[in-house]
Amino acid sequence: MEQRQKPVVSAGFTYSPLEEMLDIPQKNTRLHIGIPKETSFQENRIALTPDAVSILTHNGHNIVVEHGAGDGSHFFDTDYAEAGAEIHYDKASVFKADIILKSAPLNDTEIDLLRPHQIVISPIHLAALQAEQMQRMMDKRITLLSFENLKDDAGTYPIVRAMSEIAGGAVMLLAGQYLSNAHHGKGILLGGVTGIPPTKVVIIGAGIVGEFAARTALALGSSVKVFDNNIYKLKRLQNNIGVRVFTSVVHPKVLAEQLRNADVAVGALSSSNGRTPVVVSETMVSNMKAGAVIVDVSIDRGGCFETSHITSHENPIFKKYDVVHYCVPNIASGFARTASEAISNVLMPLLIEAADDGGFENLVWIKRGVRNGIYLYKGALTNYHLSERFKLKYTDLELLLAVKR
């Protein structure tokens, strides 16, 4: 009969496998969230809707909203109060929260109000960001997560995509306004009617903005031509739309010829870093039809039309060579309620997940997509491009997290 081998015993110790001890985070952490009123960048959006606040407060979280923060999106103090939020009239008291949610980047006044170890979730305005501001935020030892770089489990950028969809759909609505007599346009109906040739739309850029601009233009009955130097994007747009449209790489002669006859031209080129390339020269614009409309969605990264310069929601257009230019950098803010709901749909589940995982720090450890959005972690600059731009010390986020673990 086979005998079971006894464990080896030496000096009073038994050499046998031990259970692995796992670090289990505390569950159901209560979050303290502050939502200040935006006062810069012509921002009308708000990061959480009253419905999202209601869900969070029913989960035991404390939400503080500054008076009038949702007015631009037509969400009012009474809506947030009924949802369980506290309404504060003092911005400084809102900034006492552990997590700050903003729909615009931090301004100088708000940086002064920050406290060490706070978490701020907001967009990052690369064109306006200055080295001094970055250094001050580093000195505050806060953690910053940008909307633009936040990824979901599928590896996509949910807030960027939502804002791009809004901008793409809005482009044609805006162009239609400035073609009409009511806005001193040529009196052309975007799309056209039976017996009249359709309006001609040229879209430069086949990303999300370009795709949704093309969808809207086609739905209205316009003739659409799309340019992009990325063949993959052109194929994807063609497949997603489901109908054949004119597509081309950006050949200057071909583009100039199409712009000469266009009623609407849309600049929707994207750039992974740095300035958007200028592909439409001033000469090309001067040869366009009088009364044609340019909507340069790329203006937040410099614009892809040589004649473009930034305008505002209050004064959105200017004319050059009798061509109307619409160059507002934050188009989604002009449709603030829809945009706010889209942002809220991303952030609310993220906050609940952070609480369930024992806090935001644990969520950062678990979710790679969240780590991708962080560019400042407890005062350490973790974005290499920003460190190179401002000549500030760069620290790898993965190494920081490994050390803390």
Backbone torsions as a table, in degrees:
resi	resn	phi	psi	omega
1	MET	NA	129.5	-176.5
2	GLU	-72.1	132.6	179.5
3	GLN	-97.3	140.5	178.0
4	ARG	-72.3	132.0	-178.1
5	GLN	-71.0	132.4	179.9
6	LYS	-81.6	146.3	176.9
7	PRO	-64.2	148.0	179.7
8	VAL	-72.7	131.7	-178.8
9	VAL	-118.0	127.9	179.7
10	SER	-142.9	125.0	176.2
11	ALA	55.2	34.9	175.1
12	GLY	85.6	4.2	-179.6
13	PHE	-111.8	145.8	176.6
14	THR	-108.4	122.4	-179.6
15	TYR	-88.2	88.0	178.7
16	SER	-138.9	155.6	-176.8
17	PRO	-59.4	139.8	176.5
18	LEU	-108.7	154.2	177.1
19	GLU	-67.6	139.5	178.3
20	GLU	-75.0	132.5	179.9
21	MET	-94.4	114.5	-178.3
22	LEU	-97.7	143.5	176.9
23	ASP	-84.4	99.7	-176.9
24	ILE	-96.0	117.3	-177.4
25	PRO	-69.5	154.5	176.1
26	GLN	-66.9	135.5	-176.9
27	LYS	-93.5	163.3	173.2
28	ASN	54.8	50.4	175.2
29	THR	-69.8	138.1	179.2
30	ARG	-85.3	126.7	-177.9
31	LEU	-96.2	144.0	174.8
32	HIS	-115.3	107.8	-170.1
33	ILE	-116.0	132.4	177.1
34	GLY	-116.3	136.2	178.8
35	ILE	-123.6	101.0	-179.9
36	PRO	-80.3	162.3	175.3
37	LYS	-78.9	133.6	179.9
38	GLU	-80.0	135.1	-178.5
39	THR	-127.2	7.0	-177.7
40	SER	-137.6	169.3	176.8
41	PHE	60.8	23.7	179.4
42	GLN	50.3	42.7	-173.5
43	GLU	-89.9	125.4	178.2
44	ASN	-111.7	-9.4	-176.4
45	ARG	-80.0	163.3	173.5
46	ILE	-135.6	146.9	-169.0
47	ALA	-74.2	-27.1	178.9
48	LEU	-131.9	134.5	175.3
49	THR	-82.6	164.5	176.3
50	PRO	-57.2	-36.5	178.6
51	ASP	-62.8	-41.6	178.4
52	ALA	-66.6	-39.8	177.6
53	VAL	-61.8	-40.6	179.4
54	SER	-60.3	-42.8	178.7
55	ILE	-63.4	-43.4	-178.6
56	LEU	-67.0	-43.2	-179.7
57	THR	-67.4	-34.8	176.9
58	HIS	-69.1	-17.5	174.6
59	ASN	-91.9	8.9	173.9
60	GLY	91.9	10.8	-177.7
61	HIS	-93.8	151.2	-177.1
62	ASN	-100.2	118.5	-178.2
63	ILE	-114.8	127.9	176.6
64	VAL	-116.2	124.9	-178.4
65	VAL	-118.9	131.2	177.7
66	GLU	-72.3	144.2	179.4
67	HIS	-52.8	125.8	176.9
68	GLY	81.1	7.2	-175.9
69	ALA	-62.8	-30.8	-176.8
70	GLY	-100.3	3.8	-174.7
71	ASP	-58.0	-39.1	-178.2
72	GLY	-63.9	-23.9	178.1
73	SER	-102.8	8.4	-177.9
74	HIS	61.0	35.2	165.4
75	PHE	-110.7	123.6	-169.6
76	PHE	-108.5	168.4	-177.6
77	ASP	-55.2	-39.4	-179.6
78	THR	-62.8	-36.5	178.5
79	ASP	-63.2	-42.8	-178.8
80	TYR	-73.3	-36.3	178.2
81	ALA	-64.2	-43.1	178.3
82	GLU	-65.6	-26.2	178.8
83	ALA	-80.9	-6.3	176.8
84	GLY	105.3	4.9	179.5
85	ALA	-83.7	155.8	171.5
86	GLU	-91.3	134.9	178.7
87	ILE	-101.2	119.7	179.8
88	HIS	-113.8	141.4	179.9
89	TYR	-94.9	-5.8	-177.4
90	ASP	-111.9	120.0	-178.4
91	LYS	-61.1	-36.3	-178.7
92	ALA	-60.7	-37.2	-179.7
93	SER	-70.6	-31.2	176.7
94	VAL	-66.2	-36.4	-177.7
95	PHE	-78.5	7.4	171.8
96	LYS	-84.4	-7.8	179.4
97	ALA	-68.8	156.8	-179.7
98	ASP	-75.3	-34.3	180.0
99	ILE	-120.6	125.8	178.9
100	ILE	-108.9	127.2	177.2
101	LEU	-110.0	125.3	-179.1
102	LYS	-132.6	149.1	175.7
103	SER	-102.0	1.4	173.4
104	ALA	-133.6	158.2	178.8
105	PRO	-63.2	160.2	176.0
106	LEU	-64.0	136.8	173.3
107	ASN	-102.0	177.7	-174.3
108	ASP	-61.0	-40.2	-180.0
109	THR	-64.1	-41.1	-178.6
110	GLU	-70.6	-33.8	177.0
111	ILE	-61.0	-38.0	178.0
112	ASP	-62.1	-29.8	-176.4
113	LEU	-84.6	-9.7	-176.8
114	LEU	-67.7	149.8	177.2
115	ARG	-117.6	154.6	-179.8
116	PRO	-56.1	141.9	173.2
117	HIS	71.6	13.5	172.9
118	GLN	-74.1	159.8	175.4
119	ILE	-114.8	125.8	179.9
120	VAL	-119.0	124.4	177.1
121	ILE	-112.4	115.8	-174.4
122	SER	-162.0	170.2	171.2
123	PRO	-70.4	165.2	172.9
124	ILE	-120.1	121.8	-178.1
125	HIS	-97.2	93.0	-173.0
126	LEU	-61.5	-36.6	-177.3
127	ALA	-67.5	-31.6	-176.0
128	ALA	-98.1	-15.1	-176.5
129	LEU	-67.5	134.8	-178.6
130	GLN	-118.9	155.9	-177.8
131	ALA	-60.7	-38.8	-179.8
132	GLU	-62.2	-40.9	178.4
133	GLN	-64.1	-43.1	-179.9
134	MET	-62.5	-42.1	179.6
135	GLN	-63.9	-39.7	179.1
136	ARG	-64.9	-39.0	178.2
137	MET	-69.2	-35.4	175.6
138	MET	-64.2	-40.8	179.4
139	ASP	-64.3	-28.9	178.3
140	LYS	-75.0	-12.1	179.0
141	ARG	58.3	44.0	179.5
142	ILE	-98.8	170.3	173.9
143	THR	-111.9	129.3	-178.4
144	LEU	-118.5	130.6	176.8
145	LEU	-122.9	127.0	-176.0
146	SER	-95.4	140.8	175.2
147	PHE	-55.5	-44.1	-168.8
148	GLU	-64.0	-31.3	-174.5
149	ASN	-104.5	1.4	177.9
150	LEU	-70.4	127.1	-179.7
151	LYS	-110.1	153.7	174.3
152	ASP	-98.2	-174.5	-176.8
153	ASP	-67.0	-19.8	179.1
154	ALA	-86.9	-2.5	179.8
155	GLY	84.0	10.6	178.5
156	THR	-101.3	170.5	-178.9
157	TYR	-103.5	93.8	-168.9
158	PRO	-64.1	-40.3	-177.6
159	ILE	-73.5	-41.3	177.4
160	VAL	-60.5	-43.2	-179.7
161	ARG	-63.6	-44.1	-179.6
162	ALA	-62.0	-44.0	179.4
163	MET	-66.7	-34.1	178.3
164	SER	-68.8	-38.6	177.1
165	GLU	-62.8	-43.0	178.8
166	ILE	-63.2	-47.0	-179.0
167	ALA	-62.8	-42.2	-179.6
168	GLY	-63.2	-43.0	177.4
169	GLY	-68.8	-34.9	-177.9
170	ALA	-72.9	-27.3	-176.5
171	VAL	-53.6	-46.7	-176.8
172	MET	-72.0	-33.1	176.2
173	LEU	-64.7	-41.5	179.3
174	LEU	-67.2	-43.7	179.0
175	ALA	-61.2	-40.0	178.8
176	GLY	-62.2	-36.4	178.0
177	GLN	-61.4	-47.0	-173.1
178	TYR	-83.4	-1.9	168.1
179	LEU	-89.1	-15.3	-174.2
180	SER	-85.0	160.8	177.2
181	ASN	-64.0	-30.1	-176.9
182	ALA	-60.9	-26.1	178.9
183	HIS	-114.6	28.9	176.1
184	HIS	61.0	32.2	176.2
185	GLY	-88.9	-168.0	-176.2
186	LYS	-76.5	-7.8	-178.8
187	GLY	81.3	32.7	-178.9
188	ILE	-101.6	135.1	173.9
189	LEU	-84.7	120.5	-179.7
190	LEU	-63.7	121.4	-178.0
191	GLY	112.0	-57.5	179.9
192	GLY	99.8	177.0	179.1
193	VAL	-132.1	173.6	-177.5
194	THR	-57.7	132.8	177.8
195	GLY	90.0	-7.0	-180.0
196	ILE	-120.0	132.7	179.9
197	PRO	-56.1	140.0	-178.1
198	PRO	-67.9	155.1	174.7
199	THR	-65.2	147.4	-176.1
200	LYS	-101.4	124.3	-177.9
201	VAL	-118.3	127.4	175.4
202	VAL	-111.8	125.1	-179.5
203	ILE	-116.2	123.1	179.9
204	ILE	-105.4	105.2	-175.7
205	GLY	122.4	124.4	-175.7
206	ALA	-112.8	28.2	175.5
207	GLY	-80.9	-156.5	-178.1
208	ILE	-63.5	-44.0	178.8
209	VAL	-60.5	-48.0	-179.8
210	GLY	-61.8	-40.1	-179.9
211	GLU	-62.8	-46.6	-177.1
212	PHE	-74.6	-28.6	172.8
213	ALA	-65.5	-41.7	178.9
214	ALA	-65.4	-41.7	178.3
215	ARG	-58.1	-47.1	-177.4
216	THR	-66.3	-42.9	-179.7
217	ALA	-63.2	-42.4	178.6
218	LEU	-65.9	-39.3	179.0
219	ALA	-62.7	-31.8	178.6
220	LEU	-81.4	-11.3	177.7
221	GLY	100.5	14.1	-179.2
222	SER	-79.8	160.4	170.3
223	SER	-90.0	125.3	-170.8
224	VAL	-118.6	134.9	175.0
225	LYS	-131.8	128.9	-172.5
226	VAL	-117.5	133.6	178.3
227	PHE	-119.7	140.4	172.8
228	ASP	-167.5	146.6	177.9
229	ASN	-85.1	-3.6	179.5
230	ASN	-99.7	105.7	-176.8
231	ILE	-62.1	-37.2	179.2
232	TYR	-59.2	-43.7	179.8
233	LYS	-64.6	-39.1	178.5
234	LEU	-64.1	-41.8	178.1
235	LYS	-65.3	-42.3	179.6
236	ARG	-62.6	-44.1	178.4
237	LEU	-60.2	-45.7	-180.0
238	GLN	-59.1	-45.1	-179.0
239	ASN	-68.3	-41.0	-177.3
240	ASN	-68.5	-38.8	-180.0
241	ILE	-70.3	-38.0	175.6
242	GLY	87.8	0.1	175.5
243	VAL	-130.4	156.2	-179.0
244	ARG	-77.6	127.1	173.3
245	VAL	-128.5	159.4	176.6
246	PHE	-66.0	124.8	174.9
247	THR	-130.4	148.7	-179.3
248	SER	-157.9	150.5	167.0
249	VAL	-71.3	166.5	-172.7
250	VAL	-83.1	85.1	170.2
251	HIS	-90.3	121.4	-176.3
252	PRO	-52.5	-42.6	-178.1
253	LYS	-67.0	-43.7	180.0
254	VAL	-66.2	-43.8	-180.0
255	LEU	-62.9	-43.7	-179.9
256	ALA	-61.1	-39.4	179.8
257	GLU	-66.3	-41.5	-179.7
258	GLN	-70.3	-36.8	178.3
259	LEU	-67.2	-32.5	-179.1
260	ARG	-59.1	-32.7	-177.2
261	ASN	-103.0	1.4	-173.6
262	ALA	-78.1	145.7	170.7
263	ASP	-91.6	-32.1	-180.0
264	VAL	-135.6	134.5	174.1
265	ALA	-125.4	130.3	-177.7
266	VAL	-115.7	126.1	174.2
267	GLY	-96.4	108.6	-175.2
268	ALA	-130.0	27.6	177.4
269	LEU	-71.8	145.1	177.0
270	SER	-113.7	162.2	178.7
271	SER	-141.8	128.1	-177.7
272	SER	-67.0	-34.0	174.2
273	ASN	-155.9	147.5	180.0
274	GLY	82.6	-162.8	-173.3
275	ARG	-82.0	146.7	172.5
276	THR	-67.5	135.5	179.8
277	PRO	-67.2	140.9	176.2
278	VAL	-84.1	115.2	-177.5
279	VAL	-112.3	-11.6	178.6
280	VAL	-114.8	112.7	-177.2
281	SER	-78.9	166.2	177.3
282	GLU	-61.6	-34.7	178.2
283	THR	-63.2	-41.9	178.3
284	MET	-60.9	-42.5	179.8
285	VAL	-65.6	-40.5	-178.5
286	SER	-64.1	-22.8	179.6
287	ASN	-91.0	-1.6	178.0
288	MET	-73.8	162.1	-178.4
289	LYS	-67.3	143.0	174.5
290	ALA	-61.4	131.9	-179.1
291	GLY	91.2	-5.4	175.4
292	ALA	-65.9	157.4	-175.8
293	VAL	-118.5	129.2	172.6
294	ILE	-107.6	128.3	172.1
295	VAL	-118.1	106.6	-175.8
296	ASP	-97.7	90.8	-179.3
297	VAL	-70.0	-21.8	-179.2
298	SER	-79.0	4.6	-173.6
299	ILE	-62.8	-24.7	179.1
300	ASP	-67.0	-15.2	174.0
301	ARG	-120.5	31.2	174.4
302	GLY	105.0	-25.0	178.5
303	GLY	88.8	151.7	179.5
304	CYS	-107.9	3.6	171.8
305	PHE	-106.1	133.3	-177.3
306	GLU	-64.5	-26.0	-177.6
307	THR	-88.4	-0.5	-175.9
308	SER	-78.7	145.2	165.2
309	HIS	-148.6	155.3	-170.8
310	ILE	-62.6	135.0	172.8
311	THR	-119.3	-177.4	-176.5
312	SER	-125.7	169.5	176.9
313	HIS	-65.5	-29.5	178.7
314	GLU	-74.1	-38.9	177.6
315	ASN	-129.4	79.8	-167.8
316	PRO	-78.7	-19.0	-171.5
317	ILE	-127.2	159.9	166.7
318	PHE	-147.9	162.9	179.6
319	LYS	-115.0	138.3	171.6
320	LYS	-141.5	129.9	-173.1
321	TYR	56.1	34.0	-179.2
322	ASP	63.1	17.9	175.6
323	VAL	-104.7	127.9	-179.5
324	VAL	-75.9	128.9	177.7
325	HIS	-112.9	122.7	172.8
326	TYR	-109.8	112.2	-172.0
327	CYS	-132.8	48.5	177.0
328	VAL	-82.0	124.1	-174.7
329	PRO	-72.3	-23.5	-175.2
330	ASN	-119.2	71.3	-176.0
331	ILE	-62.8	-39.1	-177.3
332	ALA	-60.1	-30.4	179.5
333	SER	-66.6	-21.7	175.7
334	GLY	-73.8	-11.8	176.3
335	PHE	-126.0	57.3	-162.9
336	ALA	-63.5	-37.2	-176.6
337	ARG	-66.5	-46.2	177.2
338	THR	-62.0	-43.8	-179.4
339	ALA	-64.3	-40.3	179.3
340	SER	-63.0	-41.3	179.1
341	GLU	-64.5	-38.2	179.3
342	ALA	-65.8	-43.6	178.5
343	ILE	-64.7	-44.4	-178.6
344	SER	-61.5	-36.7	-179.5
345	ASN	-65.3	-22.2	176.9
346	VAL	-89.5	-45.0	-172.7
347	LEU	-75.5	-36.8	-176.3
348	MET	-61.3	-49.2	176.9
349	PRO	-64.1	-32.2	178.5
350	LEU	-64.0	-41.6	179.4
351	LEU	-67.6	-39.9	177.7
352	ILE	-64.1	-40.7	178.9
353	GLU	-65.6	-38.3	178.0
354	ALA	-61.4	-42.9	179.0
355	ALA	-65.4	-42.2	-179.4
356	ASP	-65.8	-28.4	-179.2
357	ASP	-89.7	6.3	175.8
358	GLY	93.8	15.8	177.8
359	GLY	122.9	166.3	-175.0
360	PHE	-64.9	-35.6	-178.7
361	GLU	-63.1	-38.6	176.9
362	ASN	-68.7	-35.9	178.2
363	LEU	-63.9	-39.9	178.4
364	VAL	-60.5	-38.9	179.7
365	TRP	-67.6	-36.1	-174.2
366	ILE	-83.9	-40.2	-169.8
367	LYS	-103.0	112.9	178.6
368	ARG	-66.1	-33.9	-179.6
369	GLY	-64.4	-33.8	176.3
370	VAL	-70.3	-41.6	177.7
371	ARG	-59.4	-34.8	-179.6
372	ASN	-63.0	-27.8	-178.6
373	GLY	-84.5	-13.4	-176.0
374	ILE	-82.0	127.1	175.3
375	TYR	-120.0	-4.8	172.5
376	LEU	-143.9	122.2	-177.6
377	TYR	-123.3	107.6	-179.0
378	LYS	50.2	43.0	177.0
379	GLY	91.5	-10.2	-179.9
380	ALA	-94.3	127.8	-179.9
381	LEU	-76.9	117.7	-174.0
382	THR	-112.0	11.0	177.3
383	ASN	-108.1	116.1	-174.1
384	TYR	-64.7	-41.1	-177.5
385	HIS	-64.3	-38.9	177.5
386	LEU	-68.3	-36.7	179.2
387	SER	-65.5	-38.6	177.7
388	GLU	-68.7	-40.2	-178.3
389	ARG	-65.5	-44.0	-175.0
390	PHE	-100.2	1.8	179.7
391	LYS	57.9	45.8	178.5
392	LEU	-113.9	157.6	-177.0
393	LYS	-63.8	132.6	177.5
394	TYR	-101.6	138.1	176.4
395	THR	-130.2	131.5	-180.0
396	ASP	-71.4	125.4	-176.8
397	LEU	-63.5	-39.6	-178.9
398	GLU	-60.7	-38.9	179.0
399	LEU	-68.2	-40.0	177.7
400	LEU	-59.3	-45.5	-178.8
401	LEU	-67.8	-38.1	179.6
402	ALA	-64.4	-40.2	178.9
403	VAL	-64.5	-41.1	-177.7
404	LYS	-70.5	-23.7	178.6
405	ARG	-83.4	NA	NA
